[in-house]
Amino acid sequence: KKTIKLIDDYIGASGENRYKLSNQGSDFLFRTNEVEQHLQISMKQIYTKELIKRREFNQAYNVARELLEDCLYQVQSIEAFMFRLKTNILNVDVGEYGKIIDEIFKTIEEQKEEYDIILDMIKECEEEFRRLGYYDKKVEGFKRVKELLECIIKEHDNVYLKRFEISDVYEE
């Protein structure tokens, strides 16, 4: 059995009871938030693919903007994890650290595969429009989505590179 304590209580400087998130509580919150975020991103990716199939590029662009925000939030979350790792290095178990990192970046790899599929769908649309002679009429909508997806993939690659930064921090 392993006892888990999510909240630490302590007495403040003026003698009042205080509460703070324990290290275990912080890990639990990070993992719970990560799962919820992963599900939201997966749903938005599915929705974006469906909108592209329906050739609703303006709506696909709006959802892709949310995906970019989610990607930037992932970077912030990973940086927060790195900061926590730096400040609590003595409290981090090597096996637990490895498991957390593997889970985070497995999810990121899955997301990357979906982004690549979405970008391929956009490229197929572009080829179809060129072939059918609709390119000039449709170019604005799907071009915006394509550019945004390329930006998301670039940011997502930056998220993946954080894995090496985290490993460097842990090794320090």
N, C-alpha and C positions, 0 to 999 in steps of 0.2 A: 504494500500500500504506500502511496505517496500522498502526503497532505498538500493541498493546494490552498493558498491564501491569496485572494484577489485584492483585498483591501488591507492596508496596514493602518493601524491606529497608533497615535502617539500623543504626547502632551506637549502643547506649544509653549513658547517662551513665556507667555503670560498665564500659564497653568490651565488653559482650556483644552478640551479634547479635540484632536485634529485627525483627519483621515487623508490618506493618499493611496494611489494605485500602487500595488506591490509590483515587483519585477515580473512575477508570474501573471498578475492581472494585466500588466502592460503587454506581455507576450500574447495572452488570450485575446485581448482587444485587437491587437495587430492582426492576428490570424483570422478572427471573426470578420474584421473589416476587409481583409484581403479576399476572403471567400465571397462576401457580399459584392465587393467591387468586381471580382472575376465574373460573377453571374450577370451583373449589369452590363459589363463589357460584352459578354457572349451574346446577350439578348440584343444589344445594339448592333453587333456585327451581323446577326441573323436578319434583323430588320433592315439594315443597309443593303444586304444582298437582295432581299425581297424587293425593295424599292428600285434597285438597279434593274432587276428582272422586269419590273413593270415600267421601266424607263421614266421614273419619277425622280429626276436628278436633283431638283431643288430640295425636295424632302430628304433625299439621300445626303445631300450636302449638309443640311441642318443636323442630321444624326451623326454624320462624320465629324462635325465640329465638336459635338459632345464627346465623341471618341477621342479626339485630340486632347480635350480637357482631362479626360480620364487618364490618358497616357501621361500627361504632365503631373497629375496627382500621384500616379504610381512612382514617378521619379521622386517626388517629395516624400512619399511613404518610405521608400528605400533609403533615402538620405536620413530620415528620422531614425530608421532602424540602425543605420551606420553610426549615428550619433549615440544612440542608446548602447550600442556595442562598445563604442569607445569609452563611454562613461561607466559602464558596468562590466568591463572585460573579465573581472575576477569572478563574476556571478554567472558566466556563460559556460555551459557544458559543451564540449567539443562535438559530441554526437548530436545534441539538440541543435546546435548552431548549423551543422551540416544538413540536418533534416529540414530546418526552416528554409535555408538557402535553396536546397534542391526543390522544395515545394514551390517557392516563389518563382524560380526561374523555369520550372517545368510549365507553370501556368503562362508565363510570358512567352515561351516558345510556342505553346498552343495558340495564343493570341496572334503571334506573328504569322503562323500558317494561315489563319483565317484572313488576316489583312492581305496576304499575298493572293489568296483566292479572290477576294473582293477586287483587288487591283487588276487581276487577270480578267474578271468580268467586265470591268470598265474598258480595258483594252479591246476585248471582243466587241463591245458596243461600238467603239471607235472604228474598228475594222468594218463592222456591218454597215455603219452609217456611210463610210467612204464608198463601200461597194454599191450601196443602194442610191447614192447621190444625195443623202440627207445630211451629210456632214456639216454643211454651212448652217443649216437650220438648228441642228442639235448641239453644235460644238460648245456653245457657252455653258450649258447645264452640266454636261458630263465632263467637260474640261476642268471646271471648278472642283468637281468631286475627285477627279483624278489627281489634281495638284494637291488637294487636301490629304488624300490617302497617301501620296508619296511623302508628304510632310509627317503624317502619323507614323509611317514606317521608319522614317529617319529618327524621329523621337523614340520610337519603340526600340530601335537598335541602340540608342543611347541608354535606355533603361537596361537593356541586356548587358551593356558594357559595365554597368554598375556592379555586376557580379564580381568582376575582377577588383574593383575598388573595395568592395566588402571583404574579399579575401585578403587584400593587402592590409586593411584595417585590422582584421582578426589576427593576421600574422604579426603585426606590430606588437 
